[in-house]
Amino acid sequence: VEPAGAAAVSKSLAAGSPVTLDRIETVADGLAAPFAAQITQDLIRAHVDDIVILSDDEIVQALRTILDRTKLLVEPAGAASVAALLSGKAGVEHGAQTVAILSGGNIDREKLIRLL
């Protein structure tokens, strides 16, 4: 998964070589890499079927859903896997048994308040 405001991997794969982003705008700091190195692109081409691009709104909605339903606090990047599922962009059939990795509680309290 990649936030729309930091889609270095997708842009690099489309260009066929590493692309450095001029600007990064996303709530998902942990997914905000300004570039994807060639080795990263090579590994992704070899082992990844699809990249899901998420809006910040989708990521924040997933963060809220996780907090509301599970009482777990994750950082926005850690909610991205759930955002891909909730948005329907992950290509998983409704009712399929699926695992989503949740990670990181490293979120500033003020940022969390703004997002919620």
C-alpha positions in Angstrom: 0.0 0.0 0.0 1.1 3.5 -0.6 -0.5 6.9 0.3 -1.5 9.0 -2.7 0.6 11.9 -1.4 3.7 9.8 -1.2 3.5 7.4 -4.1 7.2 7.1 -4.9 7.1 3.3 -5.6 4.2 3.5 -8.0 5.6 6.5 -9.9 9.1 4.8 -10.0 7.6 1.6 -11.4 5.6 3.5 -14.0 8.8 5.4 -15.0 10.9 2.3 -15.1 13.6 3.9 -12.9 13.8 5.6 -9.4 11.8 8.8 -9.1 12.3 11.3 -6.3 9.2 13.1 -5.1 9.4 16.9 -5.0 6.7 17.0 -2.3 5.2 14.5 0.2 1.8 15.1 1.7 0.3 12.4 3.8 -0.8 11.6 7.3 1.1 8.3 7.1 4.6 9.4 8.0 5.8 5.8 8.1 5.0 5.4 4.4 6.3 8.8 3.3 9.5 7.8 1.5 10.7 10.4 -1.0 12.0 7.7 -3.4 12.2 4.0 -4.1 15.6 2.6 -4.7 16.3 0.4 -7.7 16.7 -2.7 -5.5 13.3 -2.0 -4.0 11.7 -1.7 -7.4 13.3 -5.0 -8.5 12.0 -6.8 -5.4 8.5 -5.4 -5.9 8.4 -6.3 -9.6 9.5 -9.9 -8.6 7.2 -10.5 -5.6 4.3 -8.0 -5.5 1.1 -8.5 -7.6 -0.5 -5.1 -7.0 0.1 -1.8 -5.2 -2.9 -0.1 -3.6 -2.9 3.7 -3.6 -4.8 5.1 -0.6 -6.1 8.6 0.1 -5.4 10.2 3.5 -9.2 10.1 4.2 -9.2 6.3 3.7 -6.2 5.9 6.0 -7.8 8.1 8.7 -11.1 6.2 8.4 -9.3 2.9 8.9 -7.5 4.4 12.0 -10.8 5.5 13.4 -12.4 2.1 12.7 -9.5 0.2 14.3 -9.7 2.4 17.4 -13.5 2.2 17.7 -13.8 -1.5 17.1 -10.7 -3.0 18.7 -9.6 -0.2 21.1 -6.1 -0.5 19.5 -4.2 2.7 18.8 -2.1 2.4 15.7 -0.3 5.1 13.7 -1.7 6.0 10.3 0.9 4.0 8.4 0.0 1.0 10.6 -3.7 1.3 9.6 -2.9 1.3 5.9 -3.5 -2.5 5.4 -7.0 -2.1 7.0 -7.6 1.0 4.8 -6.9 -1.1 1.7 -9.4 -3.7 2.8 -12.1 -1.3 3.9 -11.8 0.8 0.7 -12.3 -2.4 -1.4 -9.1 -1.6 -3.2 -7.3 -4.7 -1.9 -9.1 -7.1 -4.3 -10.2 -9.4 -1.5 -13.7 -11.0 -1.8 -16.3 -10.1 0.8 -16.2 -12.7 3.5 -12.8 -14.1 2.7 -10.5 -14.9 5.6 -7.9 -12.2 5.5 -5.0 -11.1 7.8 -4.1 -7.4 8.0 -1.0 -6.4 9.9 -1.4 -3.5 12.4 1.7 -1.8 13.6 3.0 1.2 15.5 1.4 3.3 18.1 3.9 6.1 17.4 1.5 9.0 16.9 1.6 12.4 18.4 -1.4 13.1 20.7 -2.1 16.4 19.0 -2.0 14.8 15.6 -4.3 12.1 16.7 -6.8 14.6 18.1 -6.7 16.5 14.8 -7.3 13.3 12.8 -10.1 11.9 14.9 
